[in-house]
């Protein structure tokens, strides 16, 4: 099947055979696709390889056969998102998260839109932590793993002043006391209403999201978590 002028991004690239690259690409209409870029590592393919960098909006021409597609051409659709410093690390985290939790050739237009929006926000210098929490929320919802944020596991409304333990498979559980690992109802409601919480709330949401994502990874870890953690520890 020929796919022409398909908007997309390169999420990951690794060497493939002697002169090629195997790309993981997020496309608007076809979801994540494994793409072979033949000759991209050869001397003649350096210009093409330079175009296949992360965060560059591209228009792909592909030939899809079975599990993998062959890259015919890729041209810039717009200027690349300039992600500098921590924003670049955050972008790589988004890429790894999408690769790990999506299946190939499963159309996810909502994921594509959320991903493009998150890159744009990071490039504009909007608060990184809130940008990532919003993406994680929307991404999980698109995959069918929507967070439960407004009601606890008993169906009672979340109360802003109360503390909760969040269970990835069920939702918020009202906690008798505030302790490590609990999150205020106010932070859950802020995420549900798309309002940035305070700094403590963002920290609690980060921990909650990490545990939720770890659950959906089957207990696995993301390499970018370690990279981001090391970068923040050096501050």
Secondary structure, 3 states (H helix, E strand, C coil): CEEEEEEEEEEEEEEECCCEEEEEEEECCCEEEEEEECCCCCHHHHHHHHHCCCCCCEEEEEEEECCEEEEEEEEECCCCCCCCCHHHHHHHHHHHHHHHHCCECCCCHHHHHHHHHHHHHHHCCCCHHHHHHHHHHHHHHHCCCCCCCCEECCCCECCCCCEEEEECCCEEEECCCCCCCEEEHHHHHHHHCCCCCCHHHHHHHHHHHHHHHHHHCCCCCCHHHHHHHHHHHCC
